Amino acid sequence: MTLLALMLLTVSSAVTASPSPSFIGDWVAPSKSIVRVYNCGDKLCLKIVKLSPTAPETRDAKNPDATLRDRPLCGLNIGSGFRPVNPTQLVEGKLYDPQSGHTYSGTIDANGDEMKLRGYIGISLLGRTEIWHRVSETPDTACHP
């Protein structure tokens, strides 16, 4: 019984120790911008790799830090610190919303080519969920950070 418990603990540690490949890649957000999920150390991060042609802003104009308001949205990191807890769920991340200039706590759940991002303040119950879809390839007009 002890050997089985040790094996289960080892397997569960391996799952949480490295980011899940099911999240890695490019996703289209409801805004029609394309966001890349990528490894950043032992966590996952998100950055805009193609801005929607209908985006109301091309700069980070709503950033609460006035010195950052002129930076381009294309290439901007909008998610960081996401830790995998299993192959389909990430927790403890931070999500930056350039449309509001606010940063939220976040979780991400993946199911095949669909990903649900939940941003919230305080507790997850007080938040909003967006559904993103995987894209097979990023168009040539993507950002070049």
C-alpha positions as CSV (number, residue, x, y, z in Angstrom):
1,M,0.0,0.0,0.0
2,T,2.8,2.4,0.8
3,L,4.5,1.7,-2.5
4,L,1.2,2.5,-4.4
5,A,0.8,5.8,-2.4
6,L,4.4,6.7,-3.2
7,M,3.9,6.0,-6.9
8,L,0.7,8.1,-7.0
9,L,2.4,10.9,-5.3
10,T,5.2,10.8,-7.8
11,V,2.8,10.8,-10.8
12,S,0.8,13.7,-9.3
13,S,4.0,15.7,-8.7
14,A,5.1,15.1,-12.3
15,V,1.7,16.4,-13.6
16,T,1.9,19.6,-11.6
17,A,5.6,20.1,-12.2
18,S,5.6,20.8,-15.9
19,P,3.1,22.7,-18.1
20,S,0.6,20.7,-20.1
21,P,1.1,20.6,-23.8
22,S,-2.7,20.7,-24.3
23,F,-2.6,24.5,-23.6
24,I,0.5,25.3,-25.7
25,G,-0.3,27.1,-29.0
26,D,-2.4,29.9,-30.5
27,W,-6.0,30.7,-29.5
28,V,-8.5,33.1,-30.9
29,A,-10.2,35.2,-28.2
30,P,-13.7,36.6,-28.6
31,S,-12.2,39.9,-29.7
32,K,-10.7,38.0,-32.7
33,S,-7.2,38.7,-31.5
34,I,-4.9,35.7,-31.4
35,V,-3.1,34.9,-28.1
36,R,-0.2,32.4,-27.7
37,V,0.0,30.2,-24.7
38,Y,3.6,29.3,-24.1
39,N,6.0,27.9,-21.5
40,C,7.7,30.5,-19.2
41,G,9.8,28.5,-16.8
42,D,7.6,25.9,-15.0
43,K,4.4,27.9,-15.6
44,L,2.4,29.1,-18.6
45,C,2.1,32.6,-19.9
46,L,-0.1,34.3,-22.6
47,K,0.8,37.0,-25.1
48,I,-1.0,38.7,-28.0
49,V,0.5,37.6,-31.3
50,K,-2.0,39.0,-33.7
51,L,-4.3,42.0,-32.9
52,S,-7.8,41.9,-34.3
53,P,-8.3,44.2,-37.3
54,T,-11.3,45.6,-35.4
55,A,-9.5,46.3,-32.1
56,P,-10.5,49.7,-30.8
57,E,-6.9,50.4,-29.6
58,T,-3.5,49.3,-30.9
59,R,-1.7,50.7,-27.8
60,D,-2.1,49.9,-24.1
61,A,-4.0,53.1,-23.6
62,K,-6.0,52.0,-20.5
63,N,-3.0,50.9,-18.5
64,P,-3.1,52.4,-15.0
65,D,0.7,53.1,-15.3
66,A,0.8,56.2,-17.6
67,T,4.4,55.3,-18.6
68,L,3.1,52.1,-20.3
69,R,0.2,53.6,-22.2
70,D,2.1,53.9,-25.4
71,R,3.4,50.3,-25.6
72,P,1.8,48.3,-28.5
73,L,-0.8,45.7,-27.7
74,C,0.7,43.4,-30.3
75,G,3.3,41.3,-28.5
76,L,2.0,42.2,-25.1
77,N,2.0,39.6,-22.3
78,I,-1.5,39.4,-20.9
79,G,-1.2,36.3,-18.8
80,S,1.4,34.9,-16.4
81,G,2.1,32.4,-13.7
82,F,-0.4,29.8,-14.6
83,R,0.3,26.5,-12.9
84,P,-1.0,23.2,-14.2
85,V,-2.9,21.1,-11.6
86,N,-3.8,18.4,-14.2
87,P,-3.7,18.1,-18.0
88,T,-6.8,20.2,-18.5
89,Q,-6.6,22.9,-15.8
90,L,-4.4,25.8,-14.9
91,V,-4.6,27.9,-11.8
92,E,-3.0,30.8,-9.8
93,G,-2.4,32.9,-12.9
94,K,-2.8,36.6,-13.6
95,L,-4.7,38.0,-16.6
96,Y,-4.3,41.5,-17.8
97,D,-7.3,43.0,-19.7
98,P,-6.0,45.8,-22.0
99,Q,-9.6,46.9,-22.7
100,S,-10.1,47.9,-19.0
101,G,-6.5,48.2,-17.8
102,H,-7.2,45.8,-14.9
103,T,-5.4,42.7,-13.8
104,Y,-7.3,39.7,-12.5
105,S,-6.6,36.4,-10.9
106,G,-7.3,33.6,-13.4
107,T,-7.9,30.0,-14.1
108,I,-8.0,28.2,-17.4
109,D,-9.7,24.9,-18.4
110,A,-9.1,23.2,-21.7
111,N,-11.3,20.7,-23.5
112,G,-9.8,19.8,-26.9
113,D,-9.8,22.9,-29.1
114,E,-11.8,25.0,-26.6
115,M,-10.3,26.8,-23.6
116,K,-12.3,28.6,-20.9
117,L,-10.5,31.5,-19.2
118,R,-12.0,32.8,-16.0
119,G,-10.8,36.1,-14.6
120,Y,-11.9,37.3,-11.2
121,I,-11.1,39.5,-8.2
122,G,-11.0,37.9,-4.8
123,I,-13.0,34.7,-5.4
124,S,-13.7,32.9,-8.6
125,L,-17.5,33.3,-8.1
126,L,-17.1,37.0,-8.7
127,G,-15.7,36.8,-12.2
128,R,-16.3,36.4,-15.9
129,T,-15.5,33.5,-18.3
130,E,-14.5,33.7,-21.9
131,I,-14.3,30.8,-24.3
132,W,-11.3,30.8,-26.7
133,H,-10.7,28.4,-29.6
134,R,-7.5,26.9,-30.9
135,V,-6.2,28.1,-34.2
136,S,-4.2,25.8,-36.4
137,E,-1.7,28.4,-37.5
138,T,-1.0,32.1,-37.0
139,P,-1.3,34.2,-40.1
140,D,1.8,35.8,-41.6
141,T,0.6,39.2,-40.4
142,A,1.3,38.2,-36.7
143,C,3.4,40.5,-34.4
144,H,7.1,40.2,-34.5
145,P,8.1,40.9,-30.9
